[in-house]
Amino acid sequence: MHKIRKGDRVQVVAGNDRGRIGRVLTVIPEKNRIIVENVNMITKHQRATQSLRQPGIVQREGTIHMSNVMPICPECDEPTRVGFTEVEGRKMRVCKQCGEIFE
């Protein structure tokens, strides 16, 4: 079980995009990396293929290390560390600041 999941709102706390907020689009647990919406934009030169539309230069999100982001609690709306607790036999994530359970 990881502290950051797909769909979470996170704030970048380190790097060139420090302070930016976005949703997690993809989690790559083997490499401890995530892709966050509109963060760490990279430029890719795209070749035309049968399945792909037009060739050209495409902007897309690059990966960022999980340690460089903090989840934002839906209740207190602040970046927070995440703890775990057991609720009805299920392991749930908990906000360390307000104690609210993440969905």
C-alpha positions in Angstrom: 0.0 0.0 0.0 1.4 3.4 -1.0 0.7 6.8 0.4 0.0 8.4 -3.0 -2.5 6.9 -5.4 -3.9 7.7 -8.8 -6.5 10.6 -8.6 -5.0 12.2 -5.5 -4.4 16.0 -5.4 -0.8 16.6 -4.6 1.5 19.6 -4.1 5.1 19.6 -5.4 7.5 20.4 -2.5 10.9 20.1 -4.3 12.3 20.8 -7.7 11.7 23.3 -10.5 7.9 23.0 -10.1 7.8 23.6 -6.3 4.4 24.8 -5.1 2.4 23.6 -8.1 -0.7 21.6 -7.4 -2.2 18.8 -9.7 -3.9 15.4 -9.9 -1.9 12.2 -10.0 -2.4 10.7 -13.5 -0.2 7.6 -13.2 1.7 5.8 -10.4 4.8 3.7 -11.2 5.5 1.9 -7.9 8.5 -0.1 -9.1 10.4 3.1 -9.7 8.7 5.2 -6.9 7.7 7.8 -9.6 4.4 9.4 -10.5 3.0 11.6 -13.3 1.2 14.7 -12.1 -1.1 16.8 -14.3 0.7 19.9 -15.8 3.9 19.3 -13.7 7.4 18.6 -15.1 6.3 19.3 -18.7 8.8 17.8 -21.3 9.1 18.2 -25.1 8.9 15.1 -27.2 9.6 15.0 -30.9 6.9 12.7 -32.2 7.3 10.7 -35.5 4.2 10.0 -37.6 3.1 6.4 -37.5 0.0 4.5 -38.8 -1.7 4.7 -35.5 -0.6 8.2 -34.6 -1.9 11.4 -36.2 0.4 14.2 -37.2 4.1 14.3 -36.5 5.5 17.2 -34.6 6.7 18.5 -31.2 4.5 17.4 -28.4 4.4 18.7 -24.8 3.6 16.1 -22.1 4.1 15.4 -18.4 7.3 13.8 -17.3 7.7 11.6 -14.2 8.5 13.0 -10.8 9.8 11.1 -7.7 7.1 10.4 -5.0 9.3 11.9 -2.3 9.0 15.3 -4.0 5.2 15.6 -3.6 2.8 15.7 -0.6 -0.9 14.7 -0.8 -3.4 17.4 -0.1 -6.0 16.4 2.5 -9.6 16.8 1.2 -10.9 18.0 4.6 -8.3 20.6 5.8 -7.1 21.3 2.2 -3.4 21.4 3.3 -0.4 19.4 2.1 0.1 16.7 4.7 1.9 13.6 5.6 -0.1 10.4 5.5 -0.4 7.7 8.2 -2.3 4.4 8.2 -5.0 3.0 10.5 -7.3 0.0 10.5 -11.0 0.6 10.0 -13.4 -2.3 9.9 -10.5 -4.7 9.0 -9.3 -2.5 6.1 -6.1 -0.5 6.1 -7.0 3.2 5.4 -4.9 6.3 4.9 -5.2 9.1 7.5 -4.3 12.8 7.4 -1.6 13.5 10.1 -2.8 17.0 10.7 -6.6 16.7 11.1 -7.0 12.9 11.5 -9.5 12.6 8.7 -9.6 9.4 6.7 -8.7 9.6 3.0 -11.1 7.9 0.6 
